[in-house]
Amino acid sequence: MEATVLKWHKQPGDSVKMDETILEIATDKVDSEVPSTAEGTIAEILFKENDVVPVGTVIAKINTEGGASVASSAPSATPQPQPVQQATPALQPIAQPQAVAASIPSSAGSNKFYSPLVLNIAGKEGISMTELENIPGTGNEGRVTKKDILQYVANRGNGAAPAATVSQSVAQPQAASVSQPAATPSQTTVPEAKAPTNYGNNVEIIEMDRMRKLIADHMVRSKATSPHVTSFTECDVTNIVNWRNKVKNSFEKKYGEKITFTPIFIEAIVSCIRKYPMINSSVDGDKIIVKKDINMGMATALPSGNLIVPVIKNSDTKNLLGLTKDVNSLANAARNNKLKADDTQGGTFTLTNVGTFGSLMGTPIINQPQVAILAVGSIKKRPMVLETEAGDVIAIRHMMYLSLSYDHRIVDGSLGASFLTAVANELEAFDPNREI
């Protein structure tokens, strides 16, 4: 819907070639380079760095050799023809979002999500957060879209908009009004100055970067949206560990790909989702949307320490080799900041490997709008009791904890525990003699 201008690589007067990078933009947690749509000279830049721009908006003009001015727009998810404008008609730039940022109402106390564009319009039009929460949304999960708020503003001007249900002002207690004279229209009261926060002397203050702010907002909204329940189990992955150690060299030599545990885990999860399709769903009001496609998200740590979740589309249609290629490709793209916006969209279930950094288990937060997320812990050797024909024996086995966080609005404990147990059983039943 919108993108943030991160950095301009060209300035007015600079020459540019076709497909040469003009600027960098950010959509959600993915940074992308925007190439030039023509060869010529940068005539005008219509937005500054850190401005939030709706997709499809003209952001710069390029003078070509023929004298025409080509308008370069913020790219959308699907290719669109670039409009060509003559130099004569002037293009009116959209009002800068940061010009009204100071008047945008805070959404910290609200469970609803509002895009920066909607908040900018609300701030510009003087719409309070109370009013904003009363606007019915037609977007995904009832979100207020640009069309919704503009329609509300139009109706508001005609006197047709519903009045806010909560008063903007808070009345002073009656006891206070007795001891203090009422202020006349000519009097001005000075607000009490807020004392600066004292963090102490021996501290380091680090400002959150853009991605960390997005992650923080996403996590808080997830907790506010879904009643989280987490179930735990453990499984014996000795067969998987021994098989991977046996075939990893020949697998890489044959296919040119390193095989990790992740594609094996995904293969088992996909198999169990087929048995329990309600795990692969989302909630829209009072409707449960069961997804027929299984798009597996895999939480990946970036070099900066931030987290991103690239998605393997149609995971249920791929064999172990196909899953291995996708896992390696997306992980490498994430580490090198080469992910595309589409690479992180459309996930229906998420796997996170908390064992990568040594954790035995974790209680993951659901990746909205999904309803479940599975965490796998580190694999440890432990003495375990095994049942054999000759009786019980103690053996050293490779053990791993699994934890499943799920949305208790639609996933009950029986379904969550059954799915988790099925995944553990699927991993324990792995064939140690499997051919590559």
Secondary structure, 3 states (H helix, E strand, C coil): CEEEEEEECCCCCCEECCCCEEEEEEECCEEEEEECCCCEEEEEECCCCCCEEECCCEEEEEECCCCCEEEEECCCCCCCCCCEECCCCCCCCCCCHHHCHHHCCCCCCCCCCCCHHHHHHHHHHCCCHHHHHCCCCCCHHHCCCHHHHHHHHHHHHCCCCCCCCCCCCCCCCHHHHHHCCCCCCCCCCCCCCCCCCCCCCCCCCCCCCHHHHHHHHHHHHHHHHCCEEEEEEEEECHHHHHHHHHHHHHHHHHHCCCCCHHHHHHHHHHHHHHHCHHHCEEEECCEEEECCCCCEEECEECCCCCEECCEECCHHHCCHHHHHHHHHHHHHHHHCCCCCHHHHCCCCEEEEEHHHHCCCCCCCCCCCCECEEEEECCCEEEEEEEEECCEEEEEEEEEEEEEEEEECCCCCHHHHHHHHHHHHHHHHCCCCCCCC
